[in-house]
Every structure is written in C-alpha cells, then in structure tokens.
Amino acid sequence: MRTRFTWYHWYNLYNPIMLRGKSLTREILFMTVAGPVILSALFLPNAPLLLKPLIKWRKNWDKIDRRRIYDAVKRLNNKRLIELVEKNDNLYIKITNNGRKLLENFDYDNLGLQRLKRWDKKWRLVVFDIPNKKKKERRTFSKKLKDLGFYPLQESVFIYPHDCRDEIDFICEFLSISRYVNYCLIESLEKREGDLRKFFDLKFS
C-alpha cells in the first residue's frame, strides 16, 4: 500500500532545512571539469582544503549531509554526466562528454523539461519561500516554472510528474535562490491526483 501525501502533509512532516542548499549536482559536475576527482575526498570534512580551488562551499561543507553528496553523485552517474573510474585502489569521478555538453549548452532562456512516454507514478514538488528582498527573482522563478509546464498548486507550490531535479538545481543556482527552494519526490496526492493526471495527460493504470 502506497503512502498518500498532500503537499500540506509533506511540508509539515519533513524539515525544510534538510532539503535546502545550493546545487550539489552542478557543484560536483563543475569540480570534475579540471580533471578526475577522488570520490572519497568529497565525504571528508576537510574537502575544501583538499579540493581547493575547485570547491566553492568552503565554509559549510562539513555541515552538508553526506547522503546528499552520495545522492548527487548517483544522479550524475545515472544520467551519464559523470563516470566512476577505478585506478590505483581509488575510485575517481570523471566528467563525460555528456556532462561537458550539458555545462556548455546550459541555456536558461531555452531550458526545457523532459516529457517521458512512461510515467513512474511519482510527483516532483517544488516549494519555495523567497523573501521580498528577492521579489524579482521570485517572480522570475514562478514564471519559469509555469513556462516549463509545472502546475501551480499554490502561489509558491508547483508540481510536475517527471524527473527535473538537475534542471531545478541549475535554475536556482542561476537565480541565486537555492537556499529558499525545496524539491521533493512524493508518491501520491490525496485530492488532486485525478485532475493532475488529466492536466499532464498521464494514463491511468
């Protein structure tokens, strides 16, 4: 039996601070541009010293949940943006041609999201709380989400049926709003599931 969540349940059950932060996927991808990086080095508290000047998050790296680092590397590897290479008893992260192409061709204005033929029956929820001092970025972000095809559940809560974590990470990094945006994967919605499936033209099974 699948757990059913509304966006309200999710927002109250999970600590938003745990999901906030800059784009780890983009940070790790940029680190590998200069050359292969030893995977284990990313998990060390003194990683900023070992990887200087490749790494930007020098002040708070030791506070980053190591699971987030693992998940970011896994996402990049699954998307074939990096590859894991074993050499001299060490495992290295190496950027692939696809990874380089992604960084070179990242175009904010023309960014689009994938619409897969087969849906994995999971929802991608984007919740944000951007302060008034960044109201221009807030309006820009909301407009971008609508342009990309997200459905607005609330003024600052948008939903999409397909994987878009990396694209959202990049957009947030581009607008410098990463710390104010939460991204979550949920399995079901209580009241809006039917309407959303129709909106996104998702087949019932």
N, C-alpha and C positions, 0 to 999 in steps of 0.2 A: 504494500500500500504506500503510495507516494505522499509525502508531507505536502500540505497545501498552505501556501502563504499568500497574504495580500501584501502590497508594498508597505502598508502600515505595520503589519506584523514584523516584517523583515527589519524595518527601520528601528523598531523598539527592541528586538531580540538581539541584534548584533551591534557591537560597539563601533560606531562610525570611525573612530580614531584609528582602529586597526586597519581600515581599508584606505585611509588617506595616505597621500605621498606622491612624489614625483614618479615619472615613468621609469620603472626599473628595466623594462624590456628595451627601451630606447637607450638608456644609460649603458647597459651591458653591450648592446649592439655597437654603440659608438666606441666603447673600450677596445673592441676587437679589431677596429679598422687599422690601427697601427701595427697589429700583429697578434698571434695567438696568446691567450691569457690562461694561466693555470687555474683550473676550475676551483680547486680547494682554496685559493687565495681570496676568493670572493666571500668566503664564510669566516674569515679571520677578523677579529676586532680591529687589527692594525692594517686592514686592507688599503685605506687611503695612503699610508706610507709606502706600502709595497707596490701599489699601482700608480702612484704619483708620476706624471700629472694627468693620467688618463681618467681618473675618477674625480667627480665634482663634489660628491656628498661627503666631504672630509670631516665635517663637524659631527654629524649624527649617524654615521654608518653603523656604529656598534649598537644603535638602538633599533635598527631595521630587523624585523622578524626574519630569521633565516629561512623559514618556509616560503616567504615571499620571493627570496632570491632563487630558491630551488624552483618554484613555480614559473618564475620569469624565464629562467634558463630552459625549462621544459617546454614552455610555449614557443620560444625561439627555435628550439631544436625540432619540435613537431612541425613547425611551419617551414622548416629547412632554410631558415635565415642564418643559422649557425650549424656547425658540426662539431662533434666531440671526437678528438683525436688523441690516442694514447701514444706517448713517447717517453722513453726513459723512466718508466714507472710513474709517470704523471699523466693526468688527463687534462687536455687543453681545449679551450673554447676557440674555435676558428670561424671567422665570418665566411659565409658562402657568397657566390655571385648573386644569388637572390637577395641576400642581406645587403650587399653593397648597392644593388639596384634599387632596393626599397629606400635606402637613405638618400641616394642621388635623385630619385624621382618623387620624393615626398612633396606633394603639391597641395597645399591647404585648400586653395580655391576649387580644385578639381578632384578632391578626395571623394571616393565613393565606397559603399559597403557592399559586401557580397550578399547575394540572394540565392541560397542553395536550393536545389530542387527537393532535397530531402531534409526535413526539419528534425532536429534532435530532441524536440519536445521540451526545450528549456528556454527560459526567458532571460534576456540581458537587461538589467535595470540600472539606469544612471540617475543618481540622486545628487543634487548639489546645493550648497549653501554658500553662495558667493557674496561677499559683503558689498555694501554700497560704494566703497572706495574703488571697486572694480565693476561698477554697474555697466560700463561699456562692454567689458569682456563678458559679463553675464548675458547681456542681450545678444552679443555675437555668438556665444556658445549655444543659447537656446535656438537661435535662428539656424545655426549649423546643424543641430540635431534634427530639426524639422526638415531641413533641406535633404538630410541623409535618409529620411524616411522613418525616423522614430515617431512613436505615438506618445503624445503628452497625457499622462495620467493625472498629473497635477502641474502647477506652474513650474516647479523645479524637479519633477519626477518624470522621466521618459523611459520608454520600453521598446525593445527590439528583439526579434526572435533568433537572430543568428550571431555567431561569434564576431565581436568587434572590439575586443579588449585593446589590441595594439593600436587601432585607429583612434580610439578614445584617448588612450595614453598620449599619442602623438599630438592630438588636437589640444589636450590640456597643457602639454609641455609648450606648444606653440603659443598659447594664450597666457601662459604662466598662471594657471589656475588649478594645478594638480592637487594642491593641498585642500581644496574646497570641494572636490568631486569624488563621489563614491561609485564604484562599479561592482555589481553583484550578479551572480548566477542563481536563478531560482527555478524550481521545477514546475510550479503551478500557481495559478491565481484563483481566488475563490469566486468572484462575481463577474469579472470581465473577460474570462478565458474565451468564451464563445465569440464575443464581439471582436476581440483582438485577433482571433484566428481568421475571422471573416475579413477584417481590415487588411491583414497581411497575406490573405489568400492562402492560408495553411490548411491542408487537408486533415479532416478528422479521421481517426483510426480506432 
